[in-house]
Amino acid sequence: MPRSSRKAAHAPHDIAKENFAAGEKLAEAHPLLSSLSWHSSINRQENNLCPKDGWAVVTRNGVIHVHPTRRGLPEEWLYVLAHCLLHLGFGHFQERARWREWNAACDCFVNKFLADLKIGRPPEDLLAAIQVPAATEERAYEQFCERGIPAELQIIGTAGPHAGDMIWEPLKLGWNGKAFNWQECFGLGLARAVSRAVDIAAGIATSFEDYQASAKSLAQQARSWFISSYPLLGSLAAAFKIIEDLLLCQRMSISVAAVNMETKEIFVNPAAGLDEHEMRFVMGHELLHVGLRHDSRLQGRDPYLWNVACDYVINAWLMEMGLGELPHIGALYDPALKGESAESVYDRIVTDLRRFRKLMTMRGIGLSDILEPGRPDWWSQGAGTSLDDFYRRALSQGLSYHQEQGRGLLPAGLIEEIQALSQPPIPWDVELAKWFDEHFPPMEKIRSYARPSRHQSSTPDIARPRWVPPPDWAEGRTYGVLLDTSGSMDRALLAKALGAIASYSISRDVPAVRVVFCDAATYDQGYLAPEDIAGRVKVRGRGGTILQPGVVLLEHAKDFPDSGPLLIITDGYCDKLTIRREHAFLLPAGHFLPFVPKGQVFRIS
């Protein structure tokens, strides 16, 4: 057995870490604590704020500092974490003249609450804390101030008397300039837990999953509202299934919501703590991702940064339409970007990657809420209409119904984008043909007798002129092709690209093309006839990718016209290029350049 394998086989079993992780999962899964647990954070590192003889302490900003080495059962850790979370949910961080007495009074109240609901099991050294001298925190605080804290009273923060487990620190404000409302978050979780218990007791739902699937959840209510009252997105909302599974959202790292366009599912985290208007905003956000086809418009860009750019545009439109409210936990919204397209916002973002990669979408920090396809379905098997056509038609029809019924004003940019999406996309080869037409317009041929004339057999005595191009037709009528011949380039891609540019060159009367191969070195092939490009060119190299020397070669070549454009065929795995003349890129579908291109980009599908 290798040394590394022997070491792994005899590694110590960290029971304390496993038990704590199990207790943390119990707290996250509990319907009463799930919202508070989701918005809080845990610090179990060495040298945190937890005392050496304590279990855990909690700060007013929702950070729970847990003892890094203390051993406890999962039920005991559930009790400790629930204790800290309820300090936040009950709003115990209040200014008091005698802070330790107030902390002890709050501990007594929380412990009674946990004992009544039978949440977790208190550790043995904290059993005395269950004895409550009064019914409320205020009354217990008054008694402790008058008589002192009982010596036998133990607190979560330490095992000694007169200690505290609530840490006062400067309050952190959110994106909207307000502090997070822990009491409101706990109230939503409490209402959800009570509704679940009542429905199960009444026989309406037999399990928590049935309760989540019922139409009483805020997400289902928001979906029903779109279907009945908002025609623009109503048809899209009717086609999607709402999934509110807390454990599934935790496994998929979904903080608030995400959408899977292939499986027609919108995932909503029930622990996000959204109210009715915030849920409408989130639902509209995900449906606009679908209707505007942000997944298919990726076009080789970085998926996460493209998601961020689309979020900025969508949220600005939702705010302008007054559709719900921005979630209190934050969303990507910048009034300075109003009126810009997702493509232009993306071009801004890529200039500061370090900052924008730390932003949070509806799914979370560094994660895209546009989920990748999960499984094939009928639309991917060729039966019926395609998924792309279905979403385009649903949004365009919704726009017509919305305008006909006068359901409110819509942003001009959103209307233009929906109308543009109703038209089918232009194939890459047609766009490339337009690029050739711009740089090589059709020539006007003339009749000439300069060469031996032709005679028809029916009229052999009549000399007839022939069509000839103008005398200077070949001057400057050329372009340069920089071909990435590195090992990462697909041979089928090379063949398709070379065939396309050869056929277009012949049809536009381009007599010769300057071809340069680029990999680890630069190979100048000189001028080649268009028909030779597709047939008899032997590609050299297949090493690394360095394109800049090829660009410099053509820009300084004396036999290459100053107005000649460049067509660069690459897979995108290259460094940033500096090009001072007209140019365009040919990329395979799904690839992107590591910089913002100034020229057109055609993607071969």
Number of C-alpha atoms within 10 A of each C-alpha: 6 6 8 8 10 10 11 9 9 8 9 8 8 10 12 15 16 15 19 25 15 16 24 21 18 22 28 23 18 17 21 23 23 27 29 30 26 18 18 17 14 15 18 18 13 12 12 16 20 24 18 16 13 19 26 30 27 28 21 21 21 19 17 26 27 26 23 19 15 14 17 19 19 22 21 20 28 26 26 28 29 27 27 26 25 25 24 23 22 16 15 18 19 11 9 11 9 11 16 19 23 26 24 28 25 25 28 26 26 24 27 16 15 18 15 9 9 11 21 22 17 24 16 8 14 19 15 15 20 20 13 19 16 15 11 14 21 14 13 22 25 15 16 19 15 10 8 12 19 12 9 14 22 23 28 28 27 21 17 17 15 18 19 22 27 26 18 14 9 8 12 11 11 12 13 13 8 11 14 20 13 23 17 17 22 25 17 20 24 18 13 19 17 14 15 22 16 13 17 16 11 10 10 13 18 13 13 16 13 13 20 21 17 14 13 11 16 18 28 21 16 22 24 16 15 21 18 11 12 21 23 25 25 24 20 25 26 13 12 17 16 18 22 22 17 23 14 14 21 16 8 13 17 23 25 23 26 30 28 20 24 19 16 16 16 24 27 27 26 27 29 25 24 25 17 14 16 20 26 25 22 27 27 25 22 23 23 23 21 25 22 23 17 17 17 11 12 19 19 17 20 16 16 20 23 24 23 26 25 23 25 23 24 24 25 22 22 22 16 13 13 14 19 19 18 22 20 18 18 13 18 19 18 11 11 8 15 17 14 14 17 21 16 11 20 20 16 14 18 20 12 10 11 10 10 18 16 12 16 19 25 27 23 17 16 15 23 21 27 23 19 13 12 10 8 10 13 12 14 13 9 9 9 10 11 13 16 17 13 14 22 23 19 19 26 21 18 20 20 13 16 20 14 10 10 9 13 10 11 17 14 10 15 19 13 10 12 20 14 14 19 17 11 10 8 8 12 16 17 11 15 22 17 13 15 19 13 10 16 17 12 11 11 10 12 12 12 15 13 9 9 11 12 13 13 10 8 7 9 10 9 12 13 15 16 15 11 15 14 13 8 8 15 13 9 15 20 23 25 24 24 24 25 31 29 23 13 15 19 13 11 9 18 20 13 14 20 21 17 15 22 20 15 17 22 14 13 17 18 20 17 21 24 22 23 23 23 29 22 17 19 23 18 15 14 13 18 14 15 23 18 13 21 19 12 8 13 8 14 14 17 17 15 17 24 21 26 17 16 24 24 13 14 24 20 11 11 9 11 19 17 14 14 20 20 23 21 21 24 28 25 21 17 18 13 15 16 12 15 10 13 16 20 19 23 21 23 22 15 15 18 21 20 15 15 15 17 13 14 14 20 21 20 17 12
